[in-house]
Amino acid sequence: MRLVIQRVTRASVTIENKMHAATGPGLLILAGIEDADTSEDVNWLCGKVARLRIFDDKQGVMNLSLQDTNGEVLVISQFTLHASTKKGNRPSYIRAAHPETAISLYNELIASLSAQLSKSVKSGQFGAMMQVELINDGPVTIIIDSKNKE
């Protein structure tokens, strides 16, 4: 599972011209799920996200986590994070999980992160055409892949 984590002052997702979810300061997380992913990947990533120290302390040093700042979270599914561009110019998404696998892991990611943070985590709609808006704060963007733990 691959996450693109962006520190934001605000983020929102629109589906079919209607605001679906919005957050204030915190994180926008784009989640790419592949067939090899399991609940173990979800749990490891949720722990990393909850404790990731990428928010400024009083001295302006990135030393605080979501748990410290009580920041909000918006999670968006994005199968294109597993695009392969090795051959030709049209990306291949063969590593991306099929919906029957991805939907349950996407929902598990949202529920697990919500439990670790003791707060509601907002999300997009799996498989929908979404328009995502954000104000990247910093900018700070971190990519974490559960297949690269070491």
C-alpha positions as CSV (number, residue, x, y, z in Angstrom):
1,M,0.0,0.0,0.0
2,R,1.3,3.4,-0.9
3,L,0.3,6.6,0.7
4,V,1.0,10.2,-0.4
5,I,0.6,12.3,2.7
6,Q,0.2,16.1,2.3
7,R,0.2,18.5,5.2
8,V,-2.7,20.9,4.4
9,T,-4.3,24.0,5.8
10,R,-7.5,22.7,4.2
11,A,-8.7,20.1,1.7
12,S,-11.9,19.0,0.1
13,V,-13.3,16.5,-2.3
14,T,-16.2,17.1,-4.7
15,I,-18.2,14.3,-6.3
16,E,-20.7,15.0,-9.1
17,N,-20.5,18.8,-8.5
18,K,-21.4,18.3,-4.8
19,M,-19.0,18.8,-1.8
20,H,-18.6,15.4,-0.3
21,A,-16.1,16.1,2.5
22,A,-13.8,18.9,3.7
23,T,-11.2,19.3,6.4
24,G,-9.3,22.1,8.1
25,P,-5.7,21.9,9.1
26,G,-4.2,18.4,9.0
27,L,-3.5,15.8,6.3
28,L,-4.8,14.9,2.9
29,I,-3.9,11.2,2.2
30,L,-4.0,9.7,-1.2
31,A,-4.1,5.9,-0.8
32,G,-3.0,3.4,-3.5
33,I,-3.8,-0.2,-2.8
34,E,-2.3,-3.2,-4.6
35,D,-3.3,-6.9,-4.7
36,A,-0.5,-7.9,-2.4
37,D,-1.7,-5.6,0.5
38,T,-3.2,-7.0,3.7
39,S,-4.4,-5.8,7.1
40,E,-0.8,-5.8,8.2
41,D,0.0,-3.1,5.7
42,V,-3.0,-1.1,6.9
43,N,-2.0,-1.3,10.6
44,W,1.6,-0.4,10.0
45,L,0.8,2.6,7.8
46,C,-1.9,3.9,10.2
47,G,0.6,3.8,13.0
48,K,3.2,5.7,10.9
49,V,0.6,8.3,9.9
50,A,-0.7,8.9,13.4
51,R,2.8,9.4,14.8
52,L,4.5,11.1,11.8
53,R,6.0,14.3,13.2
54,I,5.5,16.7,10.3
55,F,3.7,19.6,12.1
56,D,5.6,22.6,13.5
57,D,6.1,23.1,17.2
58,K,6.4,26.5,18.8
59,Q,9.9,26.9,17.5
60,G,8.9,26.2,13.9
61,V,10.5,22.8,13.9
62,M,8.6,19.8,12.4
63,N,8.3,17.9,15.7
64,L,4.5,17.3,16.3
65,S,2.2,14.6,15.0
66,L,-1.4,14.4,14.1
67,Q,-2.0,13.1,17.6
68,D,-0.3,16.1,19.1
69,T,-2.1,18.7,16.9
70,N,-5.5,17.1,16.8
71,G,-5.4,17.7,13.0
72,E,-8.1,16.5,10.6
73,V,-7.7,13.8,7.9
74,L,-9.1,13.3,4.5
75,V,-8.4,10.0,2.8
76,I,-8.8,9.6,-1.0
77,S,-8.4,6.3,-2.9
78,Q,-6.1,6.6,-5.9
79,F,-5.3,3.5,-7.8
80,T,-3.0,5.5,-10.1
81,L,-0.3,5.6,-7.4
82,H,0.6,2.1,-8.6
83,A,1.0,3.1,-12.2
84,S,3.9,1.5,-14.1
85,T,5.5,3.6,-16.8
86,K,8.3,1.2,-17.8
87,K,6.9,0.3,-21.2
88,G,5.5,2.9,-23.6
89,N,3.7,6.1,-22.7
90,R,0.4,4.7,-21.5
91,P,0.6,3.7,-17.8
92,S,-0.2,0.2,-16.7
93,Y,-2.2,-0.3,-13.5
94,I,-1.7,-4.1,-13.3
95,R,-0.4,-3.8,-9.7
96,A,-3.5,-1.9,-8.4
97,A,-5.9,-4.1,-6.4
98,H,-9.2,-5.2,-7.9
99,P,-12.2,-3.5,-6.3
100,E,-13.2,-6.5,-4.2
101,T,-9.8,-6.4,-2.4
102,A,-9.3,-2.6,-2.5
103,I,-12.6,-1.5,-1.1
104,S,-12.3,-3.5,2.1
105,L,-8.7,-2.4,2.7
106,Y,-9.6,1.2,1.9
107,N,-12.5,1.1,4.5
108,E,-10.1,-0.7,6.9
109,L,-7.6,2.1,6.5
110,I,-10.2,4.8,7.3
111,A,-11.5,2.8,10.3
112,S,-8.1,2.0,11.7
113,L,-6.8,5.6,11.3
114,S,-9.9,6.9,13.0
115,A,-9.5,4.5,15.9
116,Q,-5.8,5.4,16.3
117,L,-6.6,9.1,16.3
118,S,-9.8,8.7,18.3
119,K,-11.6,10.9,15.9
120,S,-13.6,10.7,12.6
121,V,-11.6,10.5,9.4
122,K,-13.2,11.9,6.3
123,S,-12.9,10.2,2.9
124,G,-13.8,10.3,-0.7
125,Q,-15.9,7.7,-2.4
126,F,-14.0,4.6,-3.7
127,G,-14.2,4.4,-7.5
128,A,-15.9,7.7,-8.0
129,M,-14.6,10.5,-10.3
130,M,-13.5,13.1,-7.7
131,Q,-12.2,16.6,-7.7
132,V,-9.7,17.1,-4.9
133,E,-8.7,20.6,-3.7
134,L,-6.0,21.3,-1.2
135,I,-3.8,24.0,0.2
136,N,-0.5,22.2,0.8
137,D,1.1,23.7,4.0
138,G,4.8,24.1,3.7
139,P,4.7,22.4,1.2
140,V,5.1,19.1,3.0
141,T,4.5,15.9,1.0
142,I,5.7,12.5,2.3
143,I,5.4,9.2,0.4
144,I,5.2,6.0,2.5
145,D,5.0,2.5,0.9
146,S,4.3,-0.5,3.2
147,K,6.5,-2.6,0.9
148,N,9.5,-0.5,1.8
149,K,9.5,-0.9,5.6
150,E,13.2,-1.4,6.0
